[in-house]
Every structure is written in structure tokens, then in C-alpha cells.
């Protein structure tokens, strides 16, 4: 069954070198393997694949989320801001916004959305039950 195997997020990009600079320098991801068409990165205990595609940035929904421990969230938001990341806001029921960070359930769940250079929507969040 597929549920016995770990999924890998896949992110389409137009230019691998621009993507490399963002994912390695801005986000701190570590390349695991690569070829001419893509780079497999390790982040935490998971992987994600960045690959060249003419459809880069066409997804208008969150492409990848990073689940953070509550105590790491504020520092990660600050670190991303220091590297020039701008957080997005939008209207959605149940979200309360403060300085680009959304909170839900009385502040127990917090999230921030941003984009990579191709417009792929990424997210960091904390407070989500992990099982």
C-alpha cells in the first residue's frame, strides 16, 4: 500500500540555479542528489524534489509546508524575514493576522505563507497535532 511509504513533495521551478540559491541559502535545505533536471533536498526527516518545468509557479495553493515545534516558530519567522522573505496574507474564515502570521484556535495554531522565486507557495506552521 502507498500508505507504507514516505511521500516526497515536488516543486516545479523555471531555473534550477535560482531555485538552488533560494532553497539552499534562504531556506537552508541540503542537496541529497541532483541531475540536470532537478535536485532532491533533505529537510528535517523528509525530502523534497525541485525540478525544472515550464509549469513552474502555476499552482495557486500551498505546495509544501514545514511543520515546526512551537518553540521554533518565532525564530524561523525572524530568520526568514532577515533573508528577505515576505509573508503573504489573505482572507479566510477563522484566521487572525498579526504581522504576516496567521493564528487559529485562540493562537494554538500559527502559520505563515511565502513564495519561492517562481511563485510556488510555501508555508511554515506550528501547533498542528503530529499524531
N, C-alpha and C positions, 0 to 999 in steps of 0.2 A: 504494500500500500504506500502511496505517496506520503501519508502522514508519518511514516517511519524515517523519512529523510528530511534533511535541513534545506529550506529554500534559500535561494540567493537572489537578492534584489538586482535588477538590471536597469541601468541608466543610460539612455541614448545621449550622445554628445556629437557636436559637429566637428570639433577639433580636439584630438587627444592631448596635445601639448597644453592647450588652455585648460582642459579638464584636469590634467595632471597637476598643474600649478594650484588649482583650486582645491582639489581633493587631498593632495599631499601637504601643501603649505598652509592653506586656510583651515582645513578640517583635521589635518594630521594623520590621515589614513596611510597605511603601509602597503606598498605593492607586494603581492604574493607571486603572481605570474603575469606575463604580458606577451602580446604578439602585435603585429602591425595593425590589427583591427580593434584591440581592446586591452584593458588592464583589469585584472582581478585583484581587489583590495581586501585586506583584513582590517576589521574594526571590531574591537571587543572580542567576543567569541564567535562572530559571524563574518561573512564575506559579502561583498557586492561587486558587480561587474559593470565597468564603464566601457561602452563600445561606441564605435563610430556609426552614425546613422543619419540619413537625410531627414528623418522624422524627429530629430532632437528637439526637446522643449515643447512638443505638441501636446503632451499630457497636461491637462488643466487641474489635475488632482494631485495629492501628495504621492510622490514617487517612492520616498524612503523616509523612515522615521528612526531616530536613535532614542532608545529608552535609557534614561539616566536615573541614578539614585537621587532622591530628593535633595540630599546634601550637596550634590554636584551641579545642580541645575543653574543656580545663580552665577557660579563661577564660569560655567560654559557659555552662558549668555554674554557675560562680560568679555570673555576671551574672543568670541566670535565678533562682537562689536569692535574690539580693538583691531581685528584683522579686516575691518571694513564691511562686514556683513550687515545688511539692512533687513530688519524683520518686517513682515507683512501683517496687515490686519484686514479683517473682512467681517461682514455681518453674518452671524449665525446664532440661532437660539441657544440661550444658556451660557454664552461666553461673556466674560467680563474682561476688558482690556486695560492694561496698565503698562505704558512704555513698551509696546510691541509684544507683550507677553499676555496670553490668554489664560484665564483661570476658570475652572468649573467646579461644581460641587463644593462651594464655600472655600475655594482655594486649595482643595486637596489635590486636584489635577491641574498641572500647568503645562502649557505648550507654547512654542514659538516656531513660526514658519519663515523660511527664507528660500532663495533660489540660487542655483549654481549659474555659471556664466551663460548656459544655454536656456535658462528659464525653467529647468526642472525644479519642482517644488520639493523641498526637504523640510524636515521637522525634527525638533528635539522636544521631548516631553518627560515628565516625571509624575509620580503618583498613581500610575496605572498599575493595577494588580498584575503581578507576574506569574501567578499560578501557585 
